[in-house]
Amino acid sequence: STATGTRGPLARRAGARRGVCDNRAMKLRRLLPLLLLTSLAGALAGGLLARMLTQRAVVLQGGSALPRPRTLAHFTLTDTAGRSLDNGALRGHATLLYFGFTACPDVCPATLATLRELRAAGPPAGLQVWFVTVDPQRDTPAALAQYLAAFSPDFVGLRAAPGALAPLLHELGAYAEQRALPAGQYGMDHSSTLYLLDGRARLVAVFTPPFTAAVLGADLRSLARATLL
């Protein structure tokens, strides 16, 4: 007998099964890159979530860490040498920012003395201290430089024109008000908070008095370990 091109029922079913298997294999090959990308995205998201949870878990002894670092609106201040400094000058190092004035009778010199002790104890490398006067009318560049030199030659003294400091004060939740004194004199009521900014010019923590160098140092080390500086 001679062979014909017609396949029997069993052959047709086997061919159909092979076609089904081939289609499934093709679909699996197409889906494999998508599955890999999905797994990679899940791993990255899990790592990001773990980092966020770690950051939020930082507990400070002398203040509070923000749940997320906050970028400050653009500002410009002038140092005691007459140079303009803006947010860009905060990049590359951690900064403790404090508002005060040279005629402050108690809290300002006490805070600066604590910060001097903190720096002597070896804080995070590159830490800067910015002292921003809330009394630019009396705190001339020369007066500000002389005042800060009594604490540390590395402290940065900054000022703004009267009234120009209000946006930065408002953004940080700080205040500064002139208070009338006898004989036509005046004093200043102001926040005594320390604001910590990271190397990307973002607010990461706030510290409230009373301050001690030991507590501030421990908190800064905790933040550094959490990669928040």
Disulfide bonds with the S-S distance in Angstrom:
none
